[in-house]
Amino acid sequence: MHFFSDNATPVCPQVMAAIAGADHADHGYDGDRWSARIDGAFSDLFETPVSALWVASGTAANSIALACLCQPYGGIICHEEAHIVVDECGAPGFFTHGASLMPLPGAGAKLTPDVVTDRLATIRPDVHQVPGQAISITNATEYGLTYSPDDVAALGEIARRHGIALHMDGARFANAVAFADCAPADITWRAGVDALSFGCVKNGGMIGEALLFFGPEREHLAALAARWRKRSGHLFSKGRYLAAQILALIEDGLWLDNARAANAAAQALAQGAETRLLHRVEANELFIRLSAAEAKALRDQGFDFYDWGEGAARLVTNWSQDAGSVAPLAAALRALDHG
């Protein structure tokens, strides 16, 4: 019973079959028939023309997106606990050739319009200060909370008013959409998102993510991103294997089915850990109060998870689980309060 991370899970069978289906000669890099279908598949999914690229990792997707949206002298407004701040080893600064991250606080790792507006108001228009050129949000957040379409639209309006871009880190985008029960368009381009890092690996893929651009500048931004992908060593010579995985996830709704299963498993655990929750459970992550002795007792029963600071733990469910399969851990968590 592993609850370390949705990165550590098996590959979804349909994705594995798609990789096998792409295992014959074709054009290299992104010239193959699978890569050629990516734009159209995402355009259908998002109900608007989309320019999309496969990339090696979520870090690459985020960093390349921000390099296309922000100049080296610019600033990227984000949450102080965002993945781009805490877990990407300075990659955004590396790719942008020096753009500044402008971290802000917010409960549950969510940015709020007032905090963003106040930060932008402090920046003078002269050449002595770093201008804000992009806002980056994570949906679902690093603490498993989600931005609703209205939440995103409020930040999108701020971005438009200030003439800056809005990027969404969607490593768990599928989980956010499943929770919101909305059209993918409603939580992205209709709400003002210019670029989306569309997560695949956490949702059943083997390797590779997708980087999507929306709006009238999408083709120009995608062309820039293609150069960054090559220059940074992320242009796979056999890109069809990445493209085939992405298509397997999105063309028949598998991406959303997988996310719904993971979310349902998380809700089942939340019922077992109701008195211990540190944040609402809106995707597939739980953060709970847990003493060292309680953590040991759970691990002795075969449950694996990460400690999350003193007296807390993080539990992550995944596409291969459901409410029934996680019932033993839910019962064990419930028993801690009644044992």
Secondary structure by P-SEA (a helix, b strand, c coil): ccccccccccccaaaaaaaaaaccccccccccccccaaaaaaaaaaccbbbbbbcccaaaaaaaaaaacccccbbbbbcccccccccccaaaaaaacbbbbbbbbbccccccaaaaaaaaaacccccccccccbbbbbccccccccccaaaaaaaaaaaaaacbbbbbbccaaaaaaaaacccccccccccccccccccccccccccbbbbbbbccaaaaaaaaaaaaaaaaccccccaaaaaaaaaaacccaaaaaaaaaaaaaaaaaaaaacccccccccccbbbbbbcaaaaaaaaaabbbbbbcccccbbbbbccccccccaaaaaaaaaaaacc
